[in-house]
């Protein structure tokens, strides 16, 4: 199970739990991007395709992929 963090919605001002999605690695192991609990959540005002991808390392096989 992936970890979750509390985030406050800028529109309704209520707190919600957010958990990063789980993706399968080529080896079949589940991979979850880490969440940084020290950063504040910020609304997305302008999306850029290149910034949508993050590189994550698989804990089972060590492969890094987007």
PDBQT receptor file of N, H, CA, C and O in Angstrom, charges set to zero:
ATOM      1  N   UNK A   1       0.829  -1.166   0.000  1.00  0.00    +0.000 N 
ATOM      2  CA  UNK A   1       0.000   0.000   0.000  1.00  0.00    +0.000 C 
ATOM      3  C   UNK A   1       0.882   1.240   0.000  1.00  0.00    +0.000 C 
ATOM      4  O   UNK A   1       1.866   1.294   0.738  1.00  0.00    +0.000 OA
ATOM      5  N   UNK A   2       0.552   2.224  -0.804  1.00  0.00    +0.000 N 
ATOM      6  H   UNK A   2      -0.248   2.180  -1.403  1.00  0.00    +0.000 HD
ATOM      7  CA  UNK A   2       1.359   3.430  -0.882  1.00  0.00    +0.000 C 
ATOM      8  C   UNK A   2       1.029   4.373   0.260  1.00  0.00    +0.000 C 
ATOM      9  O   UNK A   2      -0.064   4.340   0.825  1.00  0.00    +0.000 OA
ATOM     10  N   UNK A   3       2.002   5.217   0.585  1.00  0.00    +0.000 N 
ATOM     11  H   UNK A   3       2.890   5.244   0.125  1.00  0.00    +0.000 HD
ATOM     12  CA  UNK A   3       1.775   6.181   1.651  1.00  0.00    +0.000 C 
ATOM     13  C   UNK A   3       0.894   7.318   1.139  1.00  0.00    +0.000 C 
ATOM     14  O   UNK A   3       0.788   7.530  -0.069  1.00  0.00    +0.000 OA
ATOM     15  N   UNK A   4       0.272   8.036   2.043  1.00  0.00    +0.000 N 
ATOM     16  H   UNK A   4       0.357   7.864   3.024  1.00  0.00    +0.000 HD
ATOM     17  CA  UNK A   4      -0.576   9.149   1.648  1.00  0.00    +0.000 C 
ATOM     18  C   UNK A   4      -0.229  10.368   2.499  1.00  0.00    +0.000 C 
ATOM     19  O   UNK A   4       0.320  10.243   3.594  1.00  0.00    +0.000 OA
ATOM     20  N   UNK A   5      -0.557  11.534   1.981  1.00  0.00    +0.000 N 
ATOM     21  H   UNK A   5      -1.002  11.635   1.091  1.00  0.00    +0.000 HD
ATOM     22  CA  UNK A   5      -0.324  12.793   2.678  1.00  0.00    +0.000 C 
ATOM     23  C   UNK A   5      -1.606  13.616   2.655  1.00  0.00    +0.000 C 
ATOM     24  O   UNK A   5      -2.461  13.430   1.789  1.00  0.00    +0.000 OA
ATOM     25  N   UNK A   6      -1.728  14.518   3.607  1.00  0.00    +0.000 N 
ATOM     26  H   UNK A   6      -1.033  14.669   4.310  1.00  0.00    +0.000 HD
ATOM     27  CA  UNK A   6      -2.875  15.427   3.631  1.00  0.00    +0.000 C 
ATOM     28  C   UNK A   6      -2.580  16.634   2.762  1.00  0.00    +0.000 C 
ATOM     29  O   UNK A   6      -1.495  17.210   2.839  1.00  0.00    +0.000 OA
ATOM     30  N   UNK A   7      -3.535  17.016   1.943  1.00  0.00    +0.000 N 
ATOM     31  H   UNK A   7      -4.416  16.548   1.881  1.00  0.00    +0.000 HD
ATOM     32  CA  UNK A   7      -3.423  18.229   1.125  1.00  0.00    +0.000 C 
ATOM     33  C   UNK A   7      -4.699  19.036   1.313  1.00  0.00    +0.000 C 
ATOM     34  O   UNK A   7      -5.784  18.480   1.483  1.00  0.00    +0.000 OA
ATOM     35  N   UNK A   8      -4.552  20.350   1.279  1.00  0.00    +0.000 N 
ATOM     36  H   UNK A   8      -3.671  20.802   1.140  1.00  0.00    +0.000 HD
ATOM     37  CA  UNK A   8      -5.714  21.228   1.439  1.00  0.00    +0.000 C 
ATOM     38  C   UNK A   8      -6.124  21.740   0.070  1.00  0.00    +0.000 C 
ATOM     39  O   UNK A   8      -5.301  22.286  -0.666  1.00  0.00    +0.000 OA
ATOM     40  N   UNK A   9      -7.388  21.567  -0.272  1.00  0.00    +0.000 N 
ATOM     41  H   UNK A   9      -8.056  21.124   0.325  1.00  0.00    +0.000 HD
ATOM     42  CA  UNK A   9      -7.922  22.025  -1.551  1.00  0.00    +0.000 C 
ATOM     43  C   UNK A   9      -7.991  23.552  -1.536  1.00  0.00    +0.000 C 
ATOM     44  O   UNK A   9      -8.570  24.128  -0.615  1.00  0.00    +0.000 OA
ATOM     45  N   UNK A  10      -7.407  24.224  -2.544  1.00  0.00    +0.000 N 
ATOM     46  H   UNK A  10      -6.937  23.757  -3.293  1.00  0.00    +0.000 HD
ATOM     47  CA  UNK A  10      -7.456  25.690  -2.560  1.00  0.00    +0.000 C 
ATOM     48  C   UNK A  10      -8.863  26.231  -2.824  1.00  0.00    +0.000 C 
ATOM     49  O   UNK A  10      -9.148  27.381  -2.490  1.00  0.00    +0.000 OA
ATOM     50  N   UNK A  11      -9.734  25.433  -3.409  1.00  0.00    +0.000 N 
ATOM     51  H   UNK A  11      -9.502  24.499  -3.680  1.00  0.00    +0.000 HD
ATOM     52  CA  UNK A  11     -11.091  25.890  -3.716  1.00  0.00    +0.000 C 
ATOM     53  C   UNK A  11     -12.022  25.753  -2.511  1.00  0.00    +0.000 C 
ATOM     54  O   UNK A  11     -12.679  26.719  -2.122  1.00  0.00    +0.000 OA
ATOM     55  N   UNK A  12     -12.079  24.560  -1.919  1.00  0.00    +0.000 N 
ATOM     56  H   UNK A  12     -11.545  23.775  -2.235  1.00  0.00    +0.000 HD
ATOM     57  CA  UNK A  12     -13.021  24.325  -0.815  1.00  0.00    +0.000 C 
ATOM     58  C   UNK A  12     -12.375  24.463   0.559  1.00  0.00    +0.000 C 
ATOM     59  O   UNK A  12     -13.079  24.497   1.569  1.00  0.00    +0.000 OA
ATOM     60  N   UNK A  13     -11.038  24.545   0.614  1.00  0.00    +0.000 N 
ATOM     61  H   UNK A  13     -10.467  24.518  -0.206  1.00  0.00    +0.000 HD
ATOM     62  CA  UNK A  13     -10.277  24.720   1.853  1.00  0.00    +0.000 C 
ATOM     63  C   UNK A  13     -10.367  23.532   2.811  1.00  0.00    +0.000 C 
ATOM     64  O   UNK A  13     -10.005  23.657   3.981  1.00  0.00    +0.000 OA
ATOM     65  N   UNK A  14     -10.846  22.382   2.330  1.00  0.00    +0.000 N 
ATOM     66  H   UNK A  14     -11.141  22.280   1.380  1.00  0.00    +0.000 HD
ATOM     67  CA  UNK A  14     -10.910  21.188   3.161  1.00  0.00    +0.000 C 
ATOM     68  C   UNK A  14      -9.677  20.337   2.913  1.00  0.00    +0.000 C 
ATOM     69  O   UNK A  14      -9.075  20.396   1.841  1.00  0.00    +0.000 OA
ATOM     70  N   UNK A  15      -9.306  19.544   3.913  1.00  0.00    +0.000 N 
ATOM     71  H   UNK A  15      -9.795  19.497   4.784  1.00  0.00    +0.000 HD
ATOM     72  CA  UNK A  15      -8.171  18.641   3.767  1.00  0.00    +0.000 C 
ATOM     73  C   UNK A  15      -8.631  17.316   3.185  1.00  0.00    +0.000 C 
ATOM     74  O   UNK A  15      -9.691  16.799   3.537  1.00  0.00    +0.000 OA
ATOM     75  N   UNK A  16      -7.823  16.780   2.294  1.00  0.00    +0.000 N 
ATOM     76  H   UNK A  16      -6.962  17.200   2.008  1.00  0.00    +0.000 HD
ATOM     77  CA  UNK A  16      -8.086  15.494   1.656  1.00  0.00    +0.000 C 
ATOM     78  C   UNK A  16      -6.809  14.667   1.725  1.00  0.00    +0.000 C 
ATOM     79  O   UNK A  16      -5.718  15.223   1.849  1.00  0.00    +0.000 OA
ATOM     80  N   UNK A  17      -6.934  13.348   1.645  1.00  0.00    +0.000 N 
ATOM     81  H   UNK A  17      -7.820  12.897   1.544  1.00  0.00    +0.000 HD
ATOM     82  CA  UNK A  17      -5.774  12.460   1.615  1.00  0.00    +0.000 C 
ATOM     83  C   UNK A  17      -5.413  12.201   0.162  1.00  0.00    +0.000 C 
ATOM     84  O   UNK A  17      -6.288  11.945  -0.665  1.00  0.00    +0.000 OA
ATOM     85  N   UNK A  18      -4.111  12.268  -0.152  1.00  0.00    +0.000 N 
ATOM     86  H   UNK A  18      -3.400  12.475   0.520  1.00  0.00    +0.000 HD
ATOM     87  CA  UNK A  18      -3.633  11.970  -1.496  1.00  0.00    +0.000 C 
ATOM     88  C   UNK A  18      -2.613  10.851  -1.407  1.00  0.00    +0.000 C 
ATOM     89  O   UNK A  18      -1.709  10.890  -0.572  1.00  0.00    +0.000 OA
ATOM     90  N   UNK A  19      -2.757   9.862  -2.261  1.00  0.00    +0.000 N 
ATOM     91  H   UNK A  19      -3.491   9.830  -2.939  1.00  0.00    +0.000 HD
ATOM     92  CA  UNK A  19      -1.799   8.760  -2.377  1.00  0.00    +0.000 C 
ATOM     93  C   UNK A  19      -1.338   8.697  -3.823  1.00  0.00    +0.000 C 
ATOM     94  O   UNK A  19      -2.156   8.732  -4.743  1.00  0.00    +0.000 OA
ATOM     95  N   UNK A  20      -0.038   8.605  -4.025  1.00  0.00    +0.000 N 
ATOM     96  H   UNK A  20       0.626   8.577  -3.278  1.00  0.00    +0.000 HD
ATOM     97  CA  UNK A  20       0.503   8.517  -5.377  1.00  0.00    +0.000 C 
ATOM     98  C   UNK A  20       0.063   7.209  -6.019  1.00  0.00    +0.000 C 
ATOM     99  O   UNK A  20      -0.040   6.193  -5.332  1.00  0.00    +0.000 OA
ATOM    100  N   UNK A  21      -0.200   7.214  -7.328  1.00  0.00    +0.000 N 
ATOM    101  H   UNK A  21      -0.117   8.040  -7.886  1.00  0.00    +0.000 HD
ATOM    102  CA  UNK A  21      -0.618   5.982  -8.005  1.00  0.00    +0.000 C 
ATOM    103  C   UNK A  21       0.523   4.966  -8.084  1.00  0.00    +0.000 C 
ATOM    104  O   UNK A  21       1.697   5.335  -8.066  1.00  0.00    +0.000 OA
ATOM    105  N   UNK A  22       0.166   3.701  -8.169  1.00  0.00    +0.000 N 
ATOM    106  H   UNK A  22      -0.788   3.402  -8.183  1.00  0.00    +0.000 HD
ATOM    107  CA  UNK A  22       1.130   2.614  -8.298  1.00  0.00    +0.000 C 
ATOM    108  C   UNK A  22       1.193   2.175  -9.755  1.00  0.00    +0.000 C 
ATOM    109  O   UNK A  22       0.164   1.993 -10.405  1.00  0.00    +0.000 OA
ATOM    110  N   UNK A  23       2.419   2.007 -10.262  1.00  0.00    +0.000 N 
ATOM    111  H   UNK A  23       3.255   2.155  -9.734  1.00  0.00    +0.000 HD
ATOM    112  CA  UNK A  23       2.623   1.580 -11.649  1.00  0.00    +0.000 C 
ATOM    113  C   UNK A  23       3.456   0.304 -11.665  1.00  0.00    +0.000 C 
ATOM    114  O   UNK A  23       4.298   0.117 -10.786  1.00  0.00    +0.000 OA
ATOM    115  N   UNK A  24       3.245  -0.576 -12.639  1.00  0.00    +0.000 N 
ATOM    116  H   UNK A  24       2.561  -0.424 -13.352  1.00  0.00    +0.000 HD
ATOM    117  CA  UNK A  24       4.050  -1.802 -12.708  1.00  0.00    +0.000 C 
ATOM    118  C   UNK A  24       5.391  -1.536 -13.399  1.00  0.00    +0.000 C 
ATOM    119  O   UNK A  24       5.452  -0.825 -14.403  1.00  0.00    +0.000 OA
ATOM    120  N   UNK A  25       6.447  -2.109 -12.856  1.00  0.00    +0.000 N 
ATOM    121  H   UNK A  25       6.397  -2.687 -12.041  1.00  0.00    +0.000 HD
ATOM    122  CA  UNK A  25       7.769  -2.081 -13.499  1.00  0.00    +0.000 C 
ATOM    123  C   UNK A  25       7.787  -3.160 -14.583  1.00  0.00    +0.000 C 
ATOM    124  O   UNK A  25       6.902  -4.015 -14.627  1.00  0.00    +0.000 OA
ATOM    125  N   UNK A  26       8.780  -3.118 -15.441  1.00  0.00    +0.000 N 
ATOM    126  H   UNK A  26       9.498  -2.424 -15.405  1.00  0.00    +0.000 HD
ATOM    127  CA  UNK A  26       8.940  -4.145 -16.472  1.00  0.00    +0.000 C 
ATOM    128  C   UNK A  26       9.107  -5.524 -15.823  1.00  0.00    +0.000 C 
ATOM    129  O   UNK A  26       8.680  -6.534 -16.383  1.00  0.00    +0.000 OA
ATOM    130  N   UNK A  27       9.737  -5.558 -14.627  1.00  0.00    +0.000 N 
ATOM    131  H   UNK A  27      10.083  -4.738 -14.172  1.00  0.00    +0.000 HD
ATOM    132  CA  UNK A  27       9.948  -6.835 -13.940  1.00  0.00    +0.000 C 
ATOM    133  C   UNK A  27       8.668  -7.340 -13.270  1.00  0.00    +0.000 C 
ATOM    134  O   UNK A  27       8.621  -8.483 -12.814  1.00  0.00    +0.000 OA
ATOM    135  N   UNK A  28       7.618  -6.491 -13.207  1.00  0.00    +0.000 N 
ATOM    136  H   UNK A  28       7.656  -5.563 -13.578  1.00  0.00    +0.000 HD
ATOM    137  CA  UNK A  28       6.355  -6.890 -12.621  1.00  0.00    +0.000 C 
ATOM    138  C   UNK A  28       6.116  -6.371 -11.217  1.00  0.00    +0.000 C 
ATOM    139  O   UNK A  28       5.005  -6.496 -10.701  1.00  0.00    +0.000 OA
ATOM    140  N   UNK A  29       7.125  -5.793 -10.584  1.00  0.00    +0.000 N 
ATOM    141  H   UNK A  29       8.027  -5.692 -11.003  1.00  0.00    +0.000 HD
ATOM    142  CA  UNK A  29       6.976  -5.274  -9.223  1.00  0.00    +0.000 C 
ATOM    143  C   UNK A  29       6.235  -3.933  -9.244  1.00  0.00    +0.000 C 
ATOM    144  O   UNK A  29       6.400  -3.156 -10.184  1.00  0.00    +0.000 OA
ATOM    145  N   UNK A  30       5.431  -3.655  -8.235  1.00  0.00    +0.000 N 
ATOM    146  H   UNK A  30       5.297  -4.286  -7.471  1.00  0.00    +0.000 HD
ATOM    147  CA  UNK A  30       4.753  -2.356  -8.170  1.00  0.00    +0.000 C 
ATOM    148  C   UNK A  30       5.729  -1.252  -7.781  1.00  0.00    +0.000 C 
ATOM    149  O   UNK A  30       6.555  -1.435  -6.886  1.00  0.00    +0.000 OA
ATOM    150  N   UNK A  31       5.634  -0.108  -8.451  1.00  0.00    +0.000 N 
ATOM    151  H   UNK A  31       4.963   0.040  -9.178  1.00  0.00    +0.000 HD
ATOM    152  CA  UNK A  31       6.515   1.031  -8.184  1.00  0.00    +0.000 C 
ATOM    153  C   UNK A  31       5.637   2.242  -7.873  1.00  0.00    +0.000 C 
ATOM    154  O   UNK A  31       4.690   2.535  -8.603  1.00  0.00    +0.000 OA
ATOM    155  N   UNK A  32       5.957   2.940  -6.788  1.00  0.00    +0.000 N 
ATOM    156  H   UNK A  32       6.726   2.701  -6.195  1.00  0.00    +0.000 HD
ATOM    157  CA  UNK A  32       5.199   4.114  -6.362  1.00  0.00    +0.000 C 
ATOM    158  C   UNK A  32       6.160   5.293  -6.260  1.00  0.00    +0.000 C 
ATOM    159  O   UNK A  32       7.181   5.185  -5.581  1.00  0.00    +0.000 OA
ATOM    160  N   UNK A  33       5.863   6.420  -6.916  1.00  0.00    +0.000 N 
ATOM    161  H   UNK A  33       5.033   6.507  -7.468  1.00  0.00    +0.000 HD
ATOM    162  CA  UNK A  33       6.712   7.597  -6.758  1.00  0.00    +0.000 C 
ATOM    163  C   UNK A  33       6.697   8.062  -5.301  1.00  0.00    +0.000 C 
ATOM    164  O   UNK A  33       5.638   8.064  -4.674  1.00  0.00    +0.000 OA
ATOM    165  N   UNK A  34       7.851   8.458  -4.749  1.00  0.00    +0.000 N 
ATOM    166  H   UNK A  34       8.711   8.456  -5.259  1.00  0.00    +0.000 HD
ATOM    167  CA  UNK A  34       7.875   8.918  -3.359  1.00  0.00    +0.000 C 
ATOM    168  C   UNK A  34       7.189  10.275  -3.213  1.00  0.00    +0.000 C 
ATOM    169  O   UNK A  34       7.221  11.097  -4.129  1.00  0.00    +0.000 OA
ATOM    170  N   UNK A  35       6.571  10.500  -2.059  1.00  0.00    +0.000 N 
ATOM    171  H   UNK A  35       6.545   9.832  -1.315  1.00  0.00    +0.000 HD
ATOM    172  CA  UNK A  35       5.942  11.781  -1.755  1.00  0.00    +0.000 C 
ATOM    173  C   UNK A  35       6.827  12.540  -0.774  1.00  0.00    +0.000 C 
ATOM    174  O   UNK A  35       7.320  11.959   0.193  1.00  0.00    +0.000 OA
ATOM    175  N   UNK A  36       7.030  13.827  -1.013  1.00  0.00    +0.000 N 
ATOM    176  H   UNK A  36       6.630  14.300  -1.798  1.00  0.00    +0.000 HD
ATOM    177  CA  UNK A  36       7.836  14.659  -0.127  1.00  0.00    +0.000 C 
ATOM    178  C   UNK A  36       6.902  15.359   0.851  1.00  0.00    +0.000 C 
ATOM    179  O   UNK A  36       6.177  16.280   0.476  1.00  0.00    +0.000 OA
ATOM    180  N   UNK A  37       6.924  14.922   2.095  1.00  0.00    +0.000 N 
ATOM    181  H   UNK A  37       7.513  14.173   2.400  1.00  0.00    +0.000 HD
ATOM    182  CA  UNK A  37       6.023  15.470   3.111  1.00  0.00    +0.000 C 
ATOM    183  C   UNK A  37       6.402  16.890   3.529  1.00  0.00    +0.000 C 
ATOM    184  O   UNK A  37       5.609  17.559   4.191  1.00  0.00    +0.000 OA
ATOM    185  N   UNK A  38       7.590  17.365   3.161  1.00  0.00    +0.000 N 
ATOM    186  H   UNK A  38       8.234  16.822   2.623  1.00  0.00    +0.000 HD
ATOM    187  CA  UNK A  38       8.047  18.687   3.579  1.00  0.00    +0.000 C 
ATOM    188  C   UNK A  38       7.635  19.790   2.607  1.00  0.00    +0.000 C 
ATOM    189  O   UNK A  38       7.731  20.971   2.941  1.00  0.00    +0.000 OA
ATOM    190  N   UNK A  39       7.185  19.428   1.423  1.00  0.00    +0.000 N 
ATOM    191  H   UNK A  39       7.107  18.469   1.152  1.00  0.00    +0.000 HD
ATOM    192  CA  UNK A  39       6.750  20.428   0.454  1.00  0.00    +0.000 C 
ATOM    193  C   UNK A  39       5.265  20.713   0.621  1.00  0.00    +0.000 C 
ATOM    194  O   UNK A  39       4.490  19.842   1.014  1.00  0.00    +0.000 OA
ATOM    195  N   UNK A  40       4.886  21.942   0.318  1.00  0.00    +0.000 N 
ATOM    196  H   UNK A  40       5.516  22.650  -0.001  1.00  0.00    +0.000 HD
ATOM    197  CA  UNK A  40       3.467  22.310   0.354  1.00  0.00    +0.000 C 
ATOM    198  C   UNK A  40       2.838  22.011  -0.999  1.00  0.00    +0.000 C 
ATOM    199  O   UNK A  40       3.479  22.155  -2.040  1.00  0.00    +0.000 OA
ATOM    200  N   UNK A  41       1.594  21.601  -0.971  1.00  0.00    +0.000 N 
ATOM    201  H   UNK A  41       1.074  21.484  -0.124  1.00  0.00    +0.000 HD
ATOM    202  CA  UNK A  41       0.870  21.371  -2.221  1.00  0.00    +0.000 C 
ATOM    203  C   UNK A  41       0.605  22.716  -2.885  1.00  0.00    +0.000 C 
ATOM    204  O   UNK A  41       0.300  23.703  -2.216  1.00  0.00    +0.000 OA
ATOM    205  N   UNK A  42       0.725  22.741  -4.196  1.00  0.00    +0.000 N 
ATOM    206  H   UNK A  42       0.973  21.939  -4.740  1.00  0.00    +0.000 HD
ATOM    207  CA  UNK A  42       0.506  23.982  -4.948  1.00  0.00    +0.000 C 
ATOM    208  C   UNK A  42      -0.424  23.697  -6.113  1.00  0.00    +0.000 C 
ATOM    209  O   UNK A  42      -0.323  22.640  -6.736  1.00  0.00    +0.000 OA
ATOM    210  N   UNK A  43      -1.326  24.619  -6.417  1.00  0.00    +0.000 N 
ATOM    211  H   UNK A  43      -1.408  25.477  -5.910  1.00  0.00    +0.000 HD
ATOM    212  CA  UNK A  43      -2.208  24.395  -7.566  1.00  0.00    +0.000 C 
ATOM    213  C   UNK A  43      -1.418  24.447  -8.877  1.00  0.00    +0.000 C 
ATOM    214  O   UNK A  43      -0.459  25.207  -9.002  1.00  0.00    +0.000 OA
ATOM    215  N   UNK A  44      -1.825  23.644  -9.834  1.00  0.00    +0.000 N 
ATOM    216  H   UNK A  44      -2.605  23.026  -9.732  1.00  0.00    +0.000 HD
ATOM    217  CA  UNK A  44      -1.186  23.638 -11.144  1.00  0.00    +0.000 C 
ATOM    218  C   UNK A  44      -1.879  24.704 -11.989  1.00  0.00    +0.000 C 
ATOM    219  O   UNK A  44      -3.081  24.623 -12.244  1.00  0.00    +0.000 OA
ATOM    220  N   UNK A  45      -1.105  25.707 -12.421  1.00  0.00    +0.000 N 
ATOM    221  H   UNK A  45      -0.129  25.772 -12.214  1.00  0.00    +0.000 HD
ATOM    222  CA  UNK A  45      -1.695  26.783 -13.209  1.00  0.00    +0.000 C 
ATOM    223  C   UNK A  45      -1.335  26.674 -14.689  1.00  0.00    +0.000 C 
ATOM    224  O   UNK A  45      -2.074  27.154 -15.549  1.00  0.00    +0.000 OA
ATOM    225  N   UNK A  46      -0.195  26.039 -14.984  1.00  0.00    +0.000 N 
ATOM    226  H   UNK A  46       0.405  25.648 -14.286  1.00  0.00    +0.000 HD
ATOM    227  CA  UNK A  46       0.225  25.854 -16.378  1.00  0.00    +0.000 C 
ATOM    228  C   UNK A  46       0.933  24.517 -16.474  1.00  0.00    +0.000 C 
ATOM    229  O   UNK A  46       1.990  24.326 -15.872  1.00  0.00    +0.000 OA
ATOM    230  N   UNK A  47       0.354  23.586 -17.232  1.00  0.00    +0.000 N 
ATOM    231  H   UNK A  47      -0.504  23.741 -17.721  1.00  0.00    +0.000 HD
ATOM    232  CA  UNK A  47       0.950  22.261 -17.356  1.00  0.00    +0.000 C 
ATOM    233  C   UNK A  47       1.877  22.201 -18.554  1.00  0.00    +0.000 C 
ATOM    234  O   UNK A  47       1.561  22.711 -19.629  1.00  0.00    +0.000 OA
ATOM    235  N   UNK A  48       3.024  21.572 -18.356  1.00  0.00    +0.000 N 
ATOM    236  H   UNK A  48       3.281  21.158 -17.482  1.00  0.00    +0.000 HD
ATOM    237  CA  UNK A  48       4.007  21.364 -19.408  1.00  0.00    +0.000 C 
ATOM    238  C   UNK A  48       4.234  19.859 -19.523  1.00  0.00    +0.000 C 
ATOM    239  O   UNK A  48       4.493  19.191 -18.522  1.00  0.00    +0.000 OA
ATOM    240  N   UNK A  49       4.140  19.332 -20.723  1.00  0.00    +0.000 N 
ATOM    241  H   UNK A  49       3.929  19.875 -21.536  1.00  0.00    +0.000 HD
ATOM    242  CA  UNK A  49       4.234  17.886 -20.932  1.00  0.00    +0.000 C 
ATOM    243  C   UNK A  49       5.516  17.309 -20.342  1.00  0.00    +0.000 C 
ATOM    244  O   UNK A  49       5.474  16.251 -19.715  1.00  0.00    +0.000 OA
ATOM    245  N   UNK A  50       6.649  17.973 -20.525  1.00  0.00    +0.000 N 
ATOM    246  H   UNK A  50       6.683  18.833 -21.034  1.00  0.00    +0.000 HD
ATOM    247  CA  UNK A  50       7.936  17.453 -20.042  1.00  0.00    +0.000 C 
ATOM    248  C   UNK A  50       7.954  17.359 -18.517  1.00  0.00    +0.000 C 
ATOM    249  O   UNK A  50       8.619  16.480 -17.968  1.00  0.00    +0.000 OA
ATOM    250  N   UNK A  51       7.242  18.242 -17.824  1.00  0.00    +0.000 N 
ATOM    251  H   UNK A  51       6.702  18.956 -18.270  1.00  0.00    +0.000 HD
ATOM    252  CA  UNK A  51       7.218  18.221 -16.369  1.00  0.00    +0.000 C 
ATOM    253  C   UNK A  51       6.237  17.206 -15.804  1.00  0.00    +0.000 C 
ATOM    254  O   UNK A  51       6.200  16.997 -14.591  1.00  0.00    +0.000 OA
ATOM    255  N   UNK A  52       5.446  16.574 -16.654  1.00  0.00    +0.000 N 
ATOM    256  H   UNK A  52       5.476  16.744 -17.639  1.00  0.00    +0.000 HD
ATOM    257  CA  UNK A  52       4.479  15.586 -16.207  1.00  0.00    +0.000 C 
ATOM    258  C   UNK A  52       5.151  14.260 -15.828  1.00  0.00    +0.000 C 
ATOM    259  O   UNK A  52       4.586  13.487 -15.054  1.00  0.00    +0.000 OA
ATOM    260  N   UNK A  53       6.338  13.988 -16.357  1.00  0.00    +0.000 N 
ATOM    261  H   UNK A  53       6.797  14.616 -16.985  1.00  0.00    +0.000 HD
ATOM    262  CA  UNK A  53       7.003  12.707 -16.155  1.00  0.00    +0.000 C 
ATOM    263  C   UNK A  53       8.050  12.808 -15.053  1.00  0.00    +0.000 C 
ATOM    264  O   UNK A  53       8.780  13.796 -14.977  1.00  0.00    +0.000 OA
ATOM    265  N   UNK A  54       8.125  11.804 -14.211  1.00  0.00    +0.000 N 
ATOM    266  H   UNK A  54       7.532  11.001 -14.272  1.00  0.00    +0.000 HD
ATOM    267  CA  UNK A  54       9.172  11.707 -13.195  1.00  0.00    +0.000 C 
ATOM    268  C   UNK A  54       9.866  10.366 -13.365  1.00  0.00    +0.000 C 
ATOM    269  O   UNK A  54       9.249   9.391 -13.796  1.00  0.00    +0.000 OA
ATOM    270  N   UNK A  55      11.141  10.317 -13.030  1.00  0.00    +0.000 N 
ATOM    271  H   UNK A  55      11.642  11.108 -12.680  1.00  0.00    +0.000 HD
ATOM    272  CA  UNK A  55      11.896   9.076 -13.093  1.00  0.00    +0.000 C 
ATOM    273  C   UNK A  55      11.887   8.436 -11.714  1.00  0.00    +0.000 C 
ATOM    274  O   UNK A  55      12.221   9.079 -10.719  1.00  0.00    +0.000 OA
ATOM    275  N   UNK A  56      11.502   7.163 -11.661  1.00  0.00    +0.000 N 
ATOM    276  H   UNK A  56      11.230   6.641 -12.469  1.00  0.00    +0.000 HD
ATOM    277  CA  UNK A  56      11.390   6.428 -10.400  1.00  0.00    +0.000 C 
ATOM    278  C   UNK A  56      12.190   5.138 -10.522  1.00  0.00    +0.000 C 
ATOM    279  O   UNK A  56      12.167   4.476 -11.560  1.00  0.00    +0.000 OA
ATOM    280  N   UNK A  57      12.901   4.786  -9.449  1.00  0.00    +0.000 N 
ATOM    281  H   UNK A  57      12.921   5.323  -8.606  1.00  0.00    +0.000 HD
ATOM    282  CA  UNK A  57      13.695   3.555  -9.431  1.00  0.00    +0.000 C 
ATOM    283  C   UNK A  57      12.885   2.423  -8.799  1.00  0.00    +0.000 C 
ATOM    284  O   UNK A  57      12.256   2.604  -7.757  1.00  0.00    +0.000 OA
ATOM    285  N   UNK A  58      12.910   1.260  -9.440  1.00  0.00    +0.000 N 
ATOM    286  H   UNK A  58      13.421   1.113 -10.287  1.00  0.00    +0.000 HD
ATOM    287  CA  UNK A  58      12.229   0.075  -8.932  1.00  0.00    +0.000 C 
ATOM    288  C   UNK A  58      13.048  -0.497  -7.765  1.00  0.00    +0.000 C 
ATOM    289  O   UNK A  58      14.258  -0.692  -7.884  1.00  0.00    +0.000 OA
ATOM    290  N   UNK A  59      12.380  -0.759  -6.649  1.00  0.00    +0.000 N 
ATOM    291  H   UNK A  59      11.398  -0.601  -6.553  1.00  0.00    +0.000 HD
ATOM    292  CA  UNK A  59      13.073  -1.320  -5.491  1.00  0.00    +0.000 C 
ATOM    293  C   UNK A  59      13.468  -2.780  -5.668  1.00  0.00    +0.000 C 
ATOM    294  O   UNK A  59      14.351  -3.264  -4.959  1.00  0.00    +0.000 OA
ATOM    295  N   UNK A  60      12.835  -3.492  -6.596  1.00  0.00    +0.000 N 
ATOM    296  H   UNK A  60      12.118  -3.098  -7.171  1.00  0.00    +0.000 HD
ATOM    297  CA  UNK A  60      13.144  -4.916  -6.802  1.00  0.00    +0.000 C 
ATOM    298  C   UNK A  60      14.309  -5.136  -7.750  1.00  0.00    +0.000 C 
ATOM    299  O   UNK A  60      15.248  -5.864  -7.427  1.00  0.00    +0.000 OA
ATOM    300  N   UNK A  61      14.252  -4.500  -8.936  1.00  0.00    +0.000 N 
ATOM    301  H   UNK A  61      13.489  -3.909  -9.198  1.00  0.00    +0.000 HD
ATOM    302  CA  UNK A  61      15.285  -4.767  -9.940  1.00  0.00    +0.000 C 
ATOM    303  C   UNK A  61      16.271  -3.604 -10.109  1.00  0.00    +0.000 C 
ATOM    304  O   UNK A  61      17.308  -3.776 -10.749  1.00  0.00    +0.000 OA
ATOM    305  N   UNK A  62      15.967  -2.420  -9.546  1.00  0.00    +0.000 N 
ATOM    306  H   UNK A  62      15.124  -2.281  -9.026  1.00  0.00    +0.000 HD
ATOM    307  CA  UNK A  62      16.880  -1.289  -9.632  1.00  0.00    +0.000 C 
ATOM    308  C   UNK A  62      16.762  -0.482 -10.916  1.00  0.00    +0.000 C 
ATOM    309  O   UNK A  62      17.502   0.484 -11.101  1.00  0.00    +0.000 OA
ATOM    310  N   UNK A  63      15.863  -0.849 -11.794  1.00  0.00    +0.000 N 
ATOM    311  H   UNK A  63      15.261  -1.634 -11.644  1.00  0.00    +0.000 HD
ATOM    312  CA  UNK A  63      15.694  -0.139 -13.065  1.00  0.00    +0.000 C 
ATOM    313  C   UNK A  63      15.062   1.230 -12.830  1.00  0.00    +0.000 C 
ATOM    314  O   UNK A  63      14.122   1.351 -12.045  1.00  0.00    +0.000 OA
ATOM    315  N   UNK A  64      15.576   2.272 -13.509  1.00  0.00    +0.000 N 
ATOM    316  H   UNK A  64      16.341   2.174 -14.147  1.00  0.00    +0.000 HD
ATOM    317  CA  UNK A  64      14.991   3.600 -13.437  1.00  0.00    +0.000 C 
ATOM    318  C   UNK A  64      14.243   3.863 -14.741  1.00  0.00    +0.000 C 
ATOM    319  O   UNK A  64      14.772   3.636 -15.828  1.00  0.00    +0.000 OA
ATOM    320  N   UNK A  65      13.023   4.337 -14.620  1.00  0.00    +0.000 N 
ATOM    321  H   UNK A  65      12.593   4.521 -13.737  1.00  0.00    +0.000 HD
ATOM    322  CA  UNK A  65      12.217   4.622 -15.807  1.00  0.00    +0.000 C 
ATOM    323  C   UNK A  65      11.187   5.680 -15.477  1.00  0.00    +0.000 C 
ATOM    324  O   UNK A  65      10.915   5.968 -14.311  1.00  0.00    +0.000 OA
ATOM    325  N   UNK A  66      10.616   6.256 -16.529  1.00  0.00    +0.000 N 
ATOM    326  H   UNK A  66      10.837   6.022 -17.476  1.00  0.00    +0.000 HD
ATOM    327  CA  UNK A  66       9.576   7.263 -16.355  1.00  0.00    +0.000 C 
ATOM    328  C   UNK A  66       8.229   6.589 -16.238  1.00  0.00    +0.000 C 
ATOM    329  O   UNK A  66       7.212   7.264 -16.084  1.00  0.00    +0.000 OA
TER     330      UNK A  66
